[in-house]
Amino acid sequence: MERSGERAVAQGPSTGRARAFRVIAVIMAVSALAFGLVTAVVGVVSEAQEIHAFHNVIVASLLLVLSAPPAIAAARAPERAAASLLHLVMLGVAGTATMVAALMIDVFTLPFIVLTVVLLALRVPREPAIGPGRPSIPLAVLVVAATVPLFGYALDQAGLQRVDATSEHAEFNHWVETSFYAAAIPLLGALAAIRPRAFRLSAWSAGLALALMGVGSLLLPAHASALDTAWGWAALVGGLVFLGVAEWEARRRGAS
């Protein structure tokens, strides 16, 4: 009886942490999905949002492509959420850095970062954050090639948030959120380059996000923050190439 009681006490905190971890991850996933879908739908049906069309593409993608998938994965299996949690940490790093660069707090981004910190504090994942294996040289080359233009773009957008005190884009925090999006892509791509198989989800998020940034720029070239045509094509093709290489590397390493 005493041993059973001791075992229950020992397991209780771990079970409680796992439950709390799952609840918080569910909240993050549902919030990202809900706000992402609302942004996408309102951006299409509302004439008042036409001026924000490209920014709405970015914000919806930030929520649906970059943020919701790792939160869903973490909620489904808290004990195997190391890769998803590190994905969320990279998003938190990108969000924090761009808010600092923009000299403003994005009230939509900050709660997500705070909840990520709470997940870290719970420490439910029992597997190593970075599993066994080797880095991918092809993916690393692609990430390095994309880092300079994307970080430059992110700094430019953060600068606009600092100096713009009048436009609707600044009012809706669009500049800093676009900066956040651009900074997050190479960070997630770096995770995929470190361990292609372990961070397959991060690879898909980064590649798809970059491709969507290119598509949005090509379809909405006259809108604020849209990339020039050449850079739009570069983002689209680069994102698709990254996805192809990442999937090939993940499959090859899984079969070896």
N, C-alpha and C positions, 0 to 999 in steps of 0.2 A: 504493500500500500504506500509506504513512504517513497519507494523508488518510483512508483507510478506518478505520485504527486510531484516528485522532483523533476521527472521527465516532462510533465505537463507545464510546470513552471518554466523549465528551460526552453520549451518549444513555444510558449505563449508569446513572448516579445517578438520572436521571429515571425510567427504567424500574424501578429498584429501589425508589424512593419510591412509585411507583404500585402495585407489587406489595405493599409493606408496608401502604400505605393500604388496599388491598382486603382484605388478610388481617385487619387490625384491624377494619374495618367489618363483615366477615363474623362475626367473634367477637362484636361488639356486637349484630348482628342475631340471631344464633342464641341468644345468651344472653337477649335480651329476649323472643324468641318462646318459648323453653323455659320460662323462669320465669313468663312471663305465662300460658301454657297450664296449667302446673302449678297456679298460683294459682287460675285459673278452675275447673279440675276439682276440686281439693281443696276449694275453697270450696263447691262444690255437693254433693259426696258425703260430706264429713266432718261428722258432727254436732258435733264439738268446735269446728268453725269457724263455727257458726251465729251466735255472738255477734259474729264479725268479718265478717259478710256484706257490709255496705256497704263496709267497708275493702277487702275482697277485690275488689269491683267496681272500686274506684278503682285499686288496685295493678295489677290485670290490665289495665285500660284504660291506665294509665300506661306499661306495658310494650308492650302490643300496638298501641295506637292512637297514642301520642305518640312512643315510642322506636324501635320496630322499623322502621316504614316509612322514616324518613330513613336509617337505617343500611343497609337493603336497597338503597335508591336509590344511596347512596354506593358500596356494594360493586359494584353493577352497572356503574357508569360513573364511576370515580375522576376522570377528566379533566373531567367535566361535573357535578361534585358540589358546586358552590359553594352552591346553594340548600339542598341537604340538609345541608351542613356548617354553614351559618348556623342552620338549624333545630336541629341538635344543640348549637350554641353557646348558643342561647336556653334550651334545656333545662338546660345546664350552669349558666347564670346563675341560673335559677330554683332549681335544686337547691342551689347554693352559698348563695344568699341565704336560703333556708329553713333550711338547716342552721345558718347563723349566727344566725338569729332564734330557732331552737330550742335553741341552745347545745349541740348534739350532732352527732356525725358518724354519718351513716347509712352503714353498711358495704355496703349494697346500691347506694346512689346514687354514692358516691365513686369506685368503679372506673370507672363509665360516664363520669364527668366527666374523670377522668385520661386515659382513652382518647380522649376528644374533644380534649383538649389535644394529645395525640400526633398526631392527625389534622391539627390546625391546624399543628403544627410541620412536618409533611411537605409541606404546601402543594402538593398535587398539582393541585387545580382550576386551570385556566388561564383560565377565564372570569371576568368581574367578579362580585363577590359579589351586587351588586344590579344587575340588567340595566336596559336602557332602558325608559322608560315613565313613567307618572304615577301618583301615589297615588290610591286610591279614597276619596272622601269618604263614601259610604254605609257602607263597611266601617269607616272610621275612627270614625264616629259610634257604630257598634255596639260597637267595641272600647272606646271611652271609657266608654260606658254600663255595660259589664261589668267594667271594671277596678276601680272602687271596691268593689263588693260582693265580688268575687273576692279582691282583695288583703286586704280586711278579714277575710274568712273564712280566708285563708292565715295571716295573723298570729295569729288566734285559735287555729288548730290548732297552730301553732308554739309558742304560749304553753302549750298543754296539754302538749306534749312537755317543756317546761322544768320544769313543776311536778309532773307525774305521775310518781311513782317506784314505783308499786305495781301498776298495772293491766296486763293482758296487752296492751292496745293500746300502751302505752308500751314494753313489752318487745319487741314486734315492730316498733317504729318506725312504727306506723301513723299517729300524729299528724303527724309530720314528712313522711311520704310523701304524706298527703292535702294538707298545706300546699304541698308541691312541685307536686302536680297542679294545684291551684287557681292558683298563681302562674304556671305555664307556659302556661296557656290564653290569657290576654291578651297575653303576649309573642309567642306564635305568631300570634295574631290580628293583632298589629301588623305582623308581616312580610307577611301577606296584604294588609293595607291599603296597605302601601308599594308593593308590586308584585303585583297579584292574579294575573297570569298566571305570573310567575316562581315564586311561592310558593303554588301551587295545593295542593301536598301539605300544607303547613303550615296552610292554610285548612281543609282537610278534617280534619286531625288536631284542630285547635282546636274546630271546630264539633261534630264527633262526640263529642269528649271532654266538652264542656259538656252536650250532649244526654244522654249516658250518665250523667253526674252527676245530671241531673234525673230520669231514669228510675229510677236506683238509689234516689234519695231518696223518690220516690213509691211504689215497691214495698216499700221497707224503712224506713218513716218512724220506727220506734221505735229504730233502731240508732244507735250512736255516730257522730257526724259527719254524719249525714243532714241535708239541708236541710229547713226547714219546708215545708209543702205549697205555699204561695204561691211561695216561692223555687224549689222543685222544678219547678213548672210554668214559671216564668220561665226557668230553666236549659234545660229541654227545648225550649220554644218558641224561646228566644233562640238556642240551638245550631242548630236547624233553619233559622231565618231567616238566620243567618250563613252556613250552607252554601249556601242558595239564592242569596243575594246574591253570595257569593264566586264561585260557579259562573257566574252570569250575567255578572259583571264579567270573569272570565277568558275566557269565550267571546266576549264583545263586543270585548274588547281584542285577542283573537287574530284576529278577523275584520277588524279595522280596519287 
